[in-house]
Amino acid sequence: MQGEIEAQRKILKYFAAYIRSCARKFFLSEEDRQDLLQEGQIALFRAIQRHRPARGPFAPYARLVIRRHINRAAEKMIHHNAVERPGEIPEDFTSLPGLMETRNPETSVMEKERWKEITAHARKNLTHLESDVLSMFLQGMSYREMARYLKRPTKSVDNALRRIRAKVQA
């Protein structure tokens, strides 16, 4: 029993960076990101329980389970926080529910200032397609919904989101 617990701790430590990288892909509040990290850990423990060595190595299986579980959880969080469908990028991202929910007033003010910077940067540097995709993403639409609405392939939506992340982080 003690050996199993120690083995699980080592596996969790090994996959911790991967879980963080999966959770970091989403534009969510810090509290939601923490929830995603926990979802990733839960997914890892499920992968440990369900893995069958005859079906292949553990690491690729675990990464697949973690990524899918985090993506599903993030999509639910985003849909839960959504209120309306596509439109313009809001003047201030802080008006979108779920993005600025913090309990610490100082952190809240700092986050609002950062979002204002990101908003200004986005308005200046994003293409029309990227602006539309960002607006829909922040409103909780799935890749498929965005693709249908824009009459574009899902891969175009994915590429636009990758470009948006790169531009926002720059």
C-alpha positions in Angstrom: 0.0 0.0 0.0 2.7 2.5 1.0 4.7 1.5 -2.2 1.7 2.2 -4.4 1.2 5.7 -2.8 4.9 6.5 -3.3 4.7 5.3 -7.0 1.6 7.5 -7.6 3.5 10.5 -6.1 6.4 9.9 -8.4 4.1 9.5 -11.5 2.2 12.7 -10.5 5.5 14.6 -10.1 6.6 13.3 -13.5 3.4 14.5 -15.3 3.0 17.8 -13.3 4.7 19.9 -16.0 2.6 18.3 -18.8 -0.6 18.9 -16.8 0.4 22.6 -16.3 1.1 23.0 -20.0 -2.4 21.5 -20.9 -4.1 23.9 -18.5 -2.2 26.9 -19.6 -3.6 26.9 -23.1 -6.9 28.4 -22.0 -7.8 32.0 -21.2 -9.2 31.4 -17.8 -9.0 33.0 -14.4 -6.4 31.7 -12.0 -9.1 29.9 -9.9 -10.4 28.1 -13.0 -6.8 27.2 -14.0 -6.3 25.7 -10.6 -9.4 23.7 -11.1 -8.0 22.5 -14.5 -4.8 21.4 -12.7 -6.9 19.3 -10.3 -8.9 17.9 -13.2 -5.6 16.9 -14.9 -4.4 15.1 -11.7 -7.7 13.3 -11.4 -7.3 12.2 -15.1 -3.8 10.9 -14.3 -5.1 8.8 -11.4 -7.9 7.4 -13.7 -5.2 6.6 -16.3 -3.2 4.8 -13.7 -6.2 2.7 -12.7 -7.4 1.9 -16.2 -4.1 1.3 -18.1 -3.5 -2.1 -19.4 0.1 -2.9 -20.2 -0.9 -5.2 -23.1 -2.4 -2.2 -24.9 0.9 -0.2 -25.0 3.2 2.0 -22.9 1.7 4.1 -20.1 3.1 7.6 -20.8 1.4 8.2 -24.2 -1.9 6.8 -22.8 -1.7 9.0 -19.8 -0.9 12.1 -21.8 -3.9 11.4 -24.0 -6.3 10.9 -21.1 -5.0 14.0 -19.3 -5.3 16.2 -22.4 -8.8 15.1 -23.3 -10.0 15.4 -19.7 -8.6 18.9 -19.3 -10.0 20.0 -22.7 -13.5 18.8 -21.8 -13.3 20.4 -18.4 -12.1 23.7 -19.8 -14.9 23.6 -22.5 -17.5 23.1 -19.7 -16.0 26.0 -17.7 -16.0 28.3 -20.8 -19.6 27.4 -21.7 -20.7 27.8 -18.1 -19.2 31.4 -18.1 -20.7 32.3 -21.5 -23.6 34.6 -21.9 -24.0 35.6 -25.5 -22.9 34.4 -28.9 -20.6 36.1 -31.5 -20.2 39.8 -31.8 -17.5 42.4 -31.5 -14.6 42.0 -29.2 -15.8 43.9 -26.1 -14.1 47.2 -25.3 -13.1 45.6 -22.0 -12.6 41.9 -21.6 -13.4 42.3 -17.9 -17.1 42.6 -18.8 -17.1 38.9 -19.7 -18.2 36.7 -16.8 -15.8 34.4 -15.1 -12.6 36.1 -16.3 -12.1 38.5 -13.5 -13.5 36.6 -10.5 -11.0 37.0 -7.8 -11.3 37.5 -4.1 -8.3 39.7 -3.6 -9.0 43.3 -4.6 -5.4 44.1 -5.4 -5.2 41.1 -7.7 -8.5 42.1 -9.3 -7.2 45.6 -10.1 -4.0 44.2 -11.5 -5.9 41.7 -13.6 -8.2 44.4 -15.0 -5.3 46.6 -16.0 -3.6 43.6 -17.7 -6.8 42.8 -19.6 -7.1 46.4 -20.7 -3.6 46.1 -22.1 -4.4 42.8 -23.8 -7.6 44.3 -25.2 -5.8 47.3 -26.7 -3.1 45.0 -28.1 -5.6 42.6 -29.6 -7.6 45.4 -31.3 -4.5 46.7 -32.9 -2.8 43.5 -33.9 -5.4 40.9 -34.8 -6.8 40.2 -38.2 -10.6 40.3 -38.8 -10.7 36.5 -38.6 -8.6 36.4 -35.4 -10.9 39.0 -33.8 -14.0 37.0 -34.6 -12.4 33.8 -33.3 -11.3 35.5 -30.1 -14.7 37.0 -29.5 -16.4 33.6 -30.0 -13.8 31.8 -27.9 -14.2 34.2 -25.0 -17.9 33.7 -25.2 -17.5 29.9 -24.8 -18.1 28.6 -28.3 -16.4 25.3 -29.2 -14.1 25.0 -32.2 -16.8 23.3 -34.2 -19.4 26.0 -33.4 -16.9 28.7 -34.4 -16.1 26.9 -37.7 -19.7 26.5 -38.6 -20.5 30.1 -37.8 -17.5 31.4 -39.8 -18.0 28.8 -42.6 -14.4 27.8 -42.2 -12.6 24.5 -41.4 -12.0 23.7 -37.8 -8.3 23.7 -38.4 -8.6 27.4 -39.5 -10.1 28.2 -36.1 -7.4 26.2 -34.3 -4.7 28.1 -36.3 -6.3 31.4 -35.6 -6.3 30.7 -31.8 -2.6 29.7 -32.0 -1.8 33.0 -33.7 -3.9 34.9 -31.1 -2.0 33.2 -28.3 1.3 34.0 -29.9 0.3 37.7 -30.4 -1.1 38.1 -27.0 2.0 36.7 -25.3 4.3 38.9 -27.4 
